[in-house]
Amino acid sequence: MKTPTETSPQLEARLMRKITWKVVPFLCICFMAAFLDRVNVGFAKEQMQRDLAMDAEVYSLGAGIFFLGYFLFEVPSNLILARVGARSWIARIMITWSIISASFAFVQGEASFYVLRFLLGAAEAGFFPGVIYYLTQWFPSAYRSRTIALFMMAAAGTGVIGAPLSGLLLGLDGVAGLRGYKWLFLLEALPSLVLGFVVLLRLPNGPKEAKWLDASEKNWLAQRLERDRIAAGPSAHTSFAQALRDPRVLVLSFVYFTHVLVGYGLDFFLPTLIKRSFEGASSLAVGCITGIPAVFAIVIMGPYGRSSDRRGERRWHYALAVWWAAGGLLVASLGPPAAVSVVALGFVVAGRWSAVAPFWGLSTTFLSGTAAAGAIALINALGNLGGVCGPYIMGWSEKHLGSHDWGMRLLALLVFVGGVVALLVKVRPGNADEPRPTEAQVAEARS
């Protein structure tokens, strides 16, 4: 193979495609398993509430407690990953969370529900930011938004596949004397367990360990990533201590907090909202309809991420995506006909997921090295505290106001504000998000 150089756009684009196909699909499968284990409690909600005598507020608090464990262990987990390597640490995370996820089949009441949700968050802490950090070791900054978009499509895809699957498993109610939600937790934990061991066998710690890259490709990639670091100038942090002193880290944490508010406020209640719109529908039908909004996201996310990379722009791409999510929430909160409600929720899901790629593309622009590992984890940890508040807002609204409508309206307002704040984040002098893309980057973005 001819040595790739910066004057060879076709070779650069080909190498990026090669890395994408070798690295991203497997990580997507792992994330689908992780996300399913995180949110499947939303499908188990009604059966668990009846069996364990939990009201909506107790359920919401338990769902959100996941993020307290996630918050406390996120940064330490990602710093350990940077030290010991992605392969062994991501495998540890997946195997641990699969065992805890299966244990939900044996919940006895409110206390055990809270404990297991906290432990699940602690076990999964570090997976998502660890993968984002891992991707920064493979992809130059101008390719990251579309790559993260591809990765995040896995979470959206979980809705398409996982929602009908969860509905089907709930239909096993009574088989072998087990309630449907117990089958759901036991069987949906298995993929994570198996994939954890696969990670140990096939995931390279970084480009240097990739047997499918030759020496010239590894050298080109190392030089290209170093050029990115130099181009970021003095605003690029390489140590965690430096990153902690940067106000942008805290501002982005707030922005991500508002984003996560909507994400998990919706995820843990989406089956309930669908069931409200389609009264009398079976568990399988609710699962299938719940997957429809995720289709909106899958269709939009890829082109949206490529648009962000092609223009070298992150902030407006993020703001517009969360604003259309806010609009969808407002429409859904008005109690429209069932079909209109599904479309509105589709816009919420599509906006929520499409915003993730430009957000992390923006965040990783001024972070590298240990700073990237620690600060990405910190932003993700602080932001994911929204996962405590979002479900609680929805549960409180259901219990005390009789519906989720005012909860959705409050979430819409907060995420709208988050979009405004994102526009104020400065990455480089002049507020440019990225250097202008090269010929190869434009060719790749259009491919």
CORNORPE-V481666 format. One record per residue. RES is the residue in one letter. SS is DSSP state (H for helix, E for strand, - for the rest). OMEGA is omega as a letter, one per 30 degrees, with the letter a starting at -180 (NA if undefined). D_FIRST is the distance of its C-alpha to the first C-alpha in Angstrom with 1 decimal. Layout:
RES SS OMEGA D_FIRST
RES SS OMEGA D_FIRST
This chain:
M - l 0.0
K - a 3.8
T - l 6.3
P - l 8.4
T - a 11.9
E - l 15.2
T - a 15.6
S - a 12.7
P H a 14.6
Q H l 12.6
L H l 9.5
E H a 12.3
A H a 14.0
R H l 11.3
L H l 10.9
M H l 14.6
R H l 15.1
K H l 13.1
I H l 15.3
T H a 18.2
W H a 18.1
K H a 17.6
V H a 20.3
V H a 22.8
P H l 24.3
F H l 25.4
L H l 27.0
C H l 28.7
I H l 30.3
C H a 31.5
F H l 33.0
M H l 34.7
A H a 36.4
A H a 37.4
F H l 38.8
L H l 40.7
D H a 42.4
R H a 43.2
V H a 44.9
N - l 46.3
V H l 49.6
G H l 50.1
F H l 50.5
A H a 52.7
K H a 54.8
E H l 57.8
Q H a 58.2
M H l 57.9
Q H l 60.3
R H a 62.9
D H a 62.5
L H l 62.4
A - l 64.8
M - l 62.3
D - a 62.9
A H a 60.2
E H l 60.5
V H l 60.0
Y H a 57.0
S H l 55.5
L H l 56.0
G H l 54.5
A H a 51.4
G H a 51.0
I H l 51.7
F H a 48.2
F H l 47.0
L H l 49.4
G H l 47.7
Y H a 44.3
F H a 45.4
L H a 46.8
F H a 43.8
E H a 40.9
V H l 40.3
P H a 40.9
S H a 38.5
N H l 35.6
L H l 36.3
I H l 36.3
L H l 32.9
A H a 31.5
R H a 33.0
V H l 32.4
G - a 29.1
A H a 28.5
R H a 28.3
S H a 31.7
W H l 33.5
I H l 32.4
A H l 33.3
R H a 36.7
I H a 37.3
M H a 36.6
I H a 38.7
T H a 41.6
W H l 41.8
S H l 41.8
I H l 44.8
I H l 46.7
S H l 45.9
A H a 47.4
S H l 50.4
F H l 51.5
A H a 53.0
F H l 55.6
V - a 56.7
Q - a 60.5
G - a 61.3
E H a 60.6
A H a 60.1
S H l 57.6
F H l 55.7
Y H a 55.4
V H a 54.4
L H l 51.6
R H l 50.2
F H a 50.2
L H l 48.5
L H l 45.8
G H l 45.0
A H a 44.9
A H a 42.6
E H a 40.1
A - l 40.2
G - a 36.8
F H a 34.7
F H l 34.1
P H l 33.8
G H l 31.8
V H l 29.2
I H l 29.3
Y H l 28.8
Y H a 25.9
L H l 24.2
T H l 24.6
Q - a 22.4
W - a 19.4
F - l 20.1
P - a 21.0
S H a 24.5
A H l 23.9
Y H a 22.3
R H a 24.9
S H a 27.7
R H l 25.9
T H l 24.4
I H l 27.9
A H l 29.3
L H l 27.2
F H a 28.3
M H l 31.9
M H l 31.9
A H l 32.2
A H l 35.6
A H l 36.7
G H l 35.6
T H l 37.8
G H a 40.7
V H a 39.7
I H a 39.3
G H a 41.4
A H l 44.4
P H l 45.3
L H l 44.4
S H l 46.8
G H l 49.4
L H a 49.1
L H l 49.4
L H l 52.5
G - l 54.0
L - a 54.0
D - l 57.0
G - l 59.5
V H a 57.3
A H l 58.1
G H a 60.4
L - l 57.6
R - a 57.5
G H a 54.5
Y H l 53.2
K H l 53.1
W H a 50.9
L H a 48.7
F H a 48.1
L H a 47.7
L H a 45.3
E H l 43.1
A H a 42.6
L H a 40.9
P H a 37.4
S H l 37.1
L H a 38.3
V H a 35.8
L H l 32.8
G H l 33.8
F H l 33.2
V H l 29.9
V H l 28.8
L H a 29.6
L H a 27.4
R H a 24.2
L - l 24.0
P - l 21.9
N - a 23.9
G - a 21.1
P H a 17.4
K H a 17.9
E H a 19.0
A - a 16.3
K - a 14.9
W - l 12.4
L - l 10.7
D - a 8.8
A H a 10.6
S H l 8.8
E H l 9.2
K H l 12.7
N H l 13.5
W H a 12.8
L H l 14.9
A H l 17.6
Q H a 18.0
R H l 18.2
L H l 20.8
E H l 22.7
R H l 22.9
D H a 24.5
R H l 26.9
I H a 27.9
A H l 28.2
A - l 30.6
G H a 33.0
P H l 36.1
S H a 36.5
A - a 33.6
H E l 35.1
T - l 33.4
S - a 36.4
F H a 38.4
A H l 41.6
Q H a 40.5
A H a 39.5
L H a 42.8
R - a 44.6
D - a 42.8
P H l 45.1
R H l 42.1
V H l 41.3
L H l 44.8
V H l 44.9
L H l 41.7
S H l 43.3
F H l 46.2
V H a 44.1
Y H l 42.3
F H a 45.7
T H l 46.9
H H a 43.8
V H l 44.2
L H a 48.0
V H a 47.2
G H a 44.4
Y H l 46.4
G H l 49.8
L H a 48.5
D H a 46.4
F - a 49.4
F - a 51.8
L H l 49.8
P H l 51.1
T H l 54.6
L H l 54.3
I H l 53.1
K H l 56.0
R H a 58.4
S H a 57.3
F - a 57.4
E - l 60.5
G - l 61.1
A - l 57.4
S - l 56.3
S H l 53.8
L H l 51.1
A H l 51.9
V H l 51.7
G H a 48.3
C H l 47.0
I H l 48.4
T H l 47.1
G - a 43.5
I H l 44.0
P H l 43.6
A H l 40.2
V H l 39.0
F H a 39.8
A H a 37.5
I H a 34.5
V H a 34.8
I H a 35.1
M H a 32.9
G H l 29.4
P H a 30.3
Y H l 32.4
G H l 29.6
R H l 27.3
S H l 30.3
S H l 30.7
D H a 27.1
R H a 27.2
R H a 30.5
G - a 29.8
E - a 33.1
R - a 34.3
R H l 38.1
W H l 39.4
H H l 37.0
Y H a 38.4
A H a 42.0
L H a 42.0
A H a 40.6
V H l 43.3
W H l 46.0
W H l 45.4
A H l 45.6
A H l 48.9
G H l 50.1
G H l 49.3
L H a 51.3
L H l 54.3
V H a 54.4
A H a 54.1
S - a 56.9
L - l 59.3
G - a 59.6
P - l 58.4
P - a 58.4
A H a 56.0
A H l 53.4
V H l 53.4
S H l 53.1
V H l 50.0
V H l 48.4
A H l 49.4
L H l 48.0
G H l 44.8
F H l 44.6
V H a 45.3
V H l 42.5
A H l 40.0
G H a 40.9
R H a 40.9
W H l 37.4
S H a 35.9
A H a 37.2
V H a 35.3
A H l 31.8
P H l 33.1
F H a 35.4
W H l 32.8
G H l 30.5
L H a 33.5
S H a 34.3
T H l 31.0
T H a 30.8
F H l 33.2
L E l 32.4
S - l 29.8
G H a 29.8
T H l 33.0
A H l 34.7
A H a 32.3
A H a 33.0
G H a 36.8
A H l 37.4
I H l 35.4
A H a 37.5
L H l 40.7
I H a 40.2
N H a 39.5
A H l 42.4
L H l 44.9
G H a 43.8
N - l 44.1
L - l 47.8
G H l 48.0
G H l 47.5
V H a 50.9
C H a 52.7
G H l 51.3
P H a 52.5
Y H l 55.7
I H a 56.4
M H l 56.0
G H l 58.1
W H a 60.8
S H l 61.0
E H a 61.3
K H a 64.0
H H a 66.1
L H l 65.6
G - l 65.4
S - l 62.0
H - a 58.5
D H a 59.0
W H l 59.9
G H l 57.1
M H l 54.5
R H l 56.1
L H l 55.9
L H l 52.3
A H l 51.6
L H a 53.4
L H a 51.6
V H l 48.1
F H l 49.1
V H l 50.1
G H l 46.8
G H l 45.0
V H a 47.2
V H a 46.5
A H a 42.8
L - a 43.2
L - a 44.8
V - l 41.9
K - l 40.5
V - l 37.0
R - l 36.7
P H a 39.3
G H l 40.3
N H l 39.3
A - a 35.8
D - a 33.7
E - l 30.2
P - l 28.8
R - a 28.1
P - l 24.7
T - l 21.8
E H a 20.6
A H a 17.6
Q H l 20.2
V H l 22.6
A H a 20.1
E H a 19.3
A H a 23.0
R H a 23.8
S - NA 21.4
